[in-house]
Amino acid sequence: MNIHTASTWVEVNLETIRNNVRIMRAAAGVPVMGIVKGNAYGHGTAKVSRAIVEGGAECLGVARLEEARDAREGGVDVPILVLGYVHPERAKEAAENNATLTVYNLDLAKQLSEQAIKNGVVIPVHVKIDTGMRRLGVFAENGVEFFEQIQRLPGIKITGMFTHFPRIDEVRHPTTYVQLERFNHLIGELRSRRIHTGVIHASTSAGVLYMPEARFDMVRSGITIYGLKSTEDLPQLDGIQPALTWKARVISIKNIPAGEGIGYNHRYITQKEERIGVIAVGYGDGMRRKLGNFAIVGGKRVNMVGGMCMDQCMVNLDEVPDVKIGDEAVLIGTQGSETITAEDIAKAWNTTNYEVVNSLHARVPRFYFDA
Ligand SMILES: Cc1ncc(COP(=O)(O)O)c(C=O)c1O
């Protein structure tokens, strides 16, 4: 199978990713950790990890150890931080993938230390501080004690500390400043005790737009380097472009008489004789099983009619009479003068652009371009 014979596929422009990283790096003014969790936000971990490093990111961030392995397959040798949970018994695997792990709980850190000793490895770790997300992390007020305990454990070595802001996309929300204050307070306490913290990071993409005081030694950026918006409330950084296009092929066209039900449960009834096309994409690829979806076909935005099936969906082609079997439909991206963004789909699905691109299933082939 190649791009000309694929049913539905994703095109990723790696040069756009590199360029987005360059722009993010310049705006941040500090090193960038490129976030490649969730299959690099649906774009494909290995190739995209490499492009992000080529664009100038000094570090990568993933959620799972297997994602660190996938990123290494892209041939990158920068540090990779696993932001989420890793079972302590995977210490050796972590070392083999040269992964930095996150510690946020004393028992887990002790088990990791034991496993590291047992396997004769030293695991670099970043300490996660909970300043207000109430997810992973040591409460900021217990941070000093935690550092004192962790730094004594053999087999693990503190190389960083970080926190996470759950409301940073809500521009200048007071919660973020309260969190920043707690984080800064802890940093001050650690410094006054000469406790080594390693690299300090907190901000994600949105913070780079308006919170220079949250940059510390590094920023973690995902959504912006894919060219998507981190917040609807501020303009995107100049020059940032979406890197991903999602397409599918028109695979059938029929004139359906008036009054016929279309698709499962006949959720659409033709009003008159209608030219109905079938597109080879469905919820098994990452669309949503709901009404009100759309695509660009023949250079025009057309509505999907009837429910979304697992592998197909139907569109009304009355407005685009020249469209024929084999033509491309665009789900995300541009065709002619029409564009559908991940943000447009997010609005229609009542979710975020993060979830839209993350929903792209593994069976959808990714094709990579360099210009
Ligand atoms: C801990 C952590 N850091 C960084 C990021 C990247 O955030 P963004 O994609 O908004 O830049 C995420 C994203 O979910 C995250 O969970």
The ligand as an SDF file (V2000), in Angstrom:
LIG
                    3D

 16 16  0  0  0  0  0  0  0  0999 V2000
    2.7350   16.7780   32.2660 C   0  0  0  0  0  0  0  0  0  0  0  0
    2.5710   17.4190   30.9120 C   0  0  0  0  0  0  0  0  0  0  0  0
    3.5140   18.2590   30.4690 N   0  0  0  0  0  0  0  0  0  0  0  0
    3.4120   18.8580   29.2720 C   0  0  0  0  0  0  0  0  0  0  0  0
    2.3240   18.6560   28.4450 C   0  0  0  0  0  0  0  0  0  0  0  0
    2.2510   19.3740   27.1120 C   0  0  0  0  0  0  0  0  0  0  0  0
    1.2480   20.3660   27.1130 O   0  0  0  0  0  0  0  0  0  0  0  0
    0.9160   21.1900   25.7860 P   0  0  0  0  0  0  0  0  0  0  0  0
    0.5910   20.1850   24.7490 O   0  0  0  0  0  0  0  0  0  0  0  0
   -0.2590   22.0170   26.1620 O   0  0  0  0  0  0  0  0  0  0  0  0
    2.1100   21.9910   25.4280 O   0  0  0  0  0  0  0  0  0  0  0  0
    1.3200   17.8170   28.8730 C   0  0  0  0  0  0  0  0  0  0  0  0
    0.1550   17.6010   28.0100 C   0  0  0  0  0  0  0  0  0  0  0  0
   -0.8330   17.0300   28.2790 O   0  0  0  0  0  0  0  0  0  0  0  0
    1.4490   17.1700   30.1410 C   0  0  0  0  0  0  0  0  0  0  0  0
    0.5000   16.3300   30.5920 O   0  0  0  0  0  0  0  0  0  0  0  0
  1  2  1  0
  2  3  1  0
  2 15  2  0
  3  4  2  0
  4  5  1  0
  5  6  1  0
  5 12  2  0
  6  7  1  0
  7  8  1  0
  8  9  2  0
  8 10  1  0
  8 11  1  0
 12 13  1  0
 12 15  1  0
 13 14  2  0
 15 16  1  0
M  END
$$$$
